[in-house]
Amino acid sequence: MTQTKAKKIFPPASRLATPTDLTPAEVRAVTGAVNPLIADSLALYLKTKNYHWHLSGPRFRD
């Protein structure tokens, strides 16, 4: 695939921008604070799901 075809697939970044009153520095601060929370949530979800699939015993209901 050539560069020109790739550019046609994806819209320009300006069309994807979400309107906000935040400055770029404030956006970086918010994403810096939220990213660890999202990562922790995903890790907890995956650990819980993994634990669920390894349960066994007489009290475990399918």
Beta strands, then each sheet from edge to edge (+ up, - down):
end
